[in-house]
Amino acid sequence: MKKFIKDWLMNFAIIVIVLYVFDFILYGQGGNKVFIFQLLFVTLLIRLLAKLTSKFISLYYPVLEYLLEFAMVNIVVLGSGLLLKWFRLENIWHPILVIAVVYAAAFVLDLTRTNRDIAFINEQIKRRRGFGK
Amino acid sequence: MRLILKQLQDISETEVEIRYAQMDARIHNLIKQVEQSKQYLYGMENGRQHRILVNDIFYAESVDRKTYIYTKLDIFHCELKLYQILMKNVDFVQASKSCVVNINVLENIRTLLNSRMEGTLINGEKITISRTYIPGIRAAFTEKGGDAE
């Protein structure tokens, strides 16, 4: 649960940073408070769906898992974005671009953490083999 | 934690005495491990039932809703579900959706070029590990007395 909340808030932080940077570059303004809470909810929805998909769907190629996850994120964000009027259909490339940047950042973080975990596990295995000798 | 080993020629069964000041997760794990060293599972091989020491299981896999247990040299069909095997031993962790591995037989884990993960066991066998379960494997090592970061 602790990990889930940490991941959720970390994703939220990345999204807020990227969105504010984009908003500033494109429109020269920052977002409002209601929008932040809407984002927090959508991020929670994405984390819950990601947890469910990773639990029930296991594909042979991780690349396909990433693509599926990316498609799921796009559907959730574009769907809720249209409902909550975050963008107009003619500007649909804006959210897609934001999603791609956020997803890439989250992917790099995930990869770094996984590699760190693998290094830790291998270190522990080595240590235990050392004890056995 | 100090380790004291004594060889006594006159006892028939190995004895383990744990002296502790306070019961904590490490002591609890130690007790569980000692208890589990005597646990058995039943598996079928060529129509014959075999008693398998839980600690001897390298990994268990679910294929077409059937569970197979792999020891160093043999493969057994088991009636238990994967999650039931997972609960038999604190050293068993989920490696992928269809595989449970004994962390004591893990030789190493490496990332392959196609970003899949592969675990090598001490008998040279290789298993696929899903990235989703890496934090769980790490946690199992941490609980077993590894250094927490």
Contacts between the chains, C-beta under 8 A, distances in Angstrom:
chain1	res1	chain2	res2	distance
A	3	B	135	6.8
A	54	B	132	4.6
A	55	B	132	7.8
A	58	B	96	6.2
A	58	B	97	3.8
A	58	B	98	7.3
A	58	B	130	6.1
A	58	B	132	7.9
A	61	B	114	6.5
A	61	B	116	7.3
A	62	B	114	7.1
A	62	B	115	4.6
A	62	B	116	5.6
A	62	B	131	6.5
A	63	B	114	7.0
A	63	B	115	6.7
A	110	B	131	7.7
A	114	B	111	7.7
A	114	B	117	8.0
A	114	B	131	5.4
A	114	B	134	5.3
A	115	B	111	7.0
A	117	B	134	4.8
A	117	B	135	6.2
A	117	B	137	7.6
A	117	B	138	4.5
A	118	B	109	5.1
A	118	B	110	7.3
A	118	B	111	6.7
A	118	B	117	7.3
A	118	B	134	6.6
A	120	B	138	5.7
A	120	B	141	7.3
A	120	B	146	7.4
A	120	B	149	7.0
A	121	B	106	7.6
A	121	B	109	5.6
A	121	B	134	7.7
A	121	B	137	5.8
A	121	B	138	5.6
A	121	B	141	5.8
A	122	B	108	5.2
A	122	B	109	6.2
A	124	B	141	4.2
A	124	B	144	8.0
A	124	B	146	4.5
A	125	B	106	5.8
A	125	B	107	6.9
A	125	B	108	6.2
A	125	B	141	7.9
A	127	B	146	7.7
A	128	B	104	8.0
